[in-house]
Amino acid sequence: MLLTFIQKLHWFNPIIYFYTKKFCEFCECTCDRNMSAVINKEQRAVYVHLIVKLARDIPASTISVNAFSDKNYKLIKGTVI
């Protein structure tokens, strides 16, 4: 919420928008990394397939915050679980 508040105050600053996007990507990667640390190898494979399926099947227009909006799936390719 703090980041959203700062973004609203500094709506004219493009650096804030860039930082917000990077922060959201970082949060997604951290969540995935933490999740993969507590599950076994078989569950991890299922989890990864679910993430890829969601990224492929759900249109970006139906999700308010979409970490997979990049058409080239750069975020998924850059993340090793």
C-alpha positions in Angstrom: 0.0 0.0 0.0 2.9 2.3 0.7 4.2 1.9 -2.8 0.8 2.7 -4.3 0.5 5.8 -2.1 4.0 7.0 -3.3 3.0 6.3 -6.9 -0.2 8.4 -6.5 1.8 11.3 -5.0 4.5 11.1 -7.7 2.3 10.2 -10.7 4.5 12.3 -12.9 7.8 10.5 -12.2 8.5 7.6 -14.6 11.1 6.1 -12.2 8.3 5.3 -9.7 6.4 3.3 -12.3 9.6 1.4 -13.2 10.3 0.7 -9.6 6.7 -0.4 -8.9 7.0 -2.9 -11.8 10.3 -4.3 -10.6 9.1 -4.5 -7.0 6.1 -6.6 -8.1 8.3 -8.9 -10.1 10.7 -9.2 -7.1 7.7 -10.1 -4.9 6.5 -12.8 -7.3 10.0 -14.3 -7.6 10.5 -14.3 -3.8 7.1 -15.9 -3.3 7.9 -18.6 -5.8 11.4 -19.2 -4.3 10.0 -19.5 -0.8 7.3 -21.8 -2.0 9.7 -24.1 -3.8 11.9 -24.3 -0.7 9.2 -26.0 1.4 7.9 -28.5 -1.2 9.5 -31.7 -2.6 10.7 -32.2 -6.2 7.4 -33.7 -7.5 5.3 -30.9 -6.0 7.8 -28.3 -7.4 7.3 -29.7 -10.9 3.5 -29.4 -10.5 3.8 -25.9 -9.1 6.0 -24.8 -12.1 3.6 -26.3 -14.6 0.8 -24.5 -12.9 2.6 -21.1 -13.2 3.4 -21.7 -16.8 -0.2 -22.8 -17.6 -1.6 -19.7 -15.9 0.8 -17.5 -17.8 -0.2 -19.0 -21.1 -4.0 -19.5 -20.6 -5.2 -16.5 -18.7 -5.6 -13.3 -20.8 -3.8 -10.3 -19.3 -7.0 -8.2 -19.6 -8.8 -10.4 -17.0 -6.1 -10.0 -14.3 -5.7 -6.7 -12.4 -2.1 -7.3 -11.5 -0.4 -9.6 -14.0 3.2 -10.6 -13.4 3.2 -12.5 -16.7 2.1 -9.7 -18.9 5.3 -9.7 -20.9 4.5 -11.6 -24.2 8.0 -13.1 -24.2 7.7 -14.5 -20.7 11.0 -13.0 -19.7 10.1 -13.2 -16.0 9.4 -16.9 -16.2 12.5 -17.6 -18.3 14.7 -15.6 -15.8 13.4 -17.5 -12.8 14.9 -20.8 -11.9 12.9 -22.7 -9.3 
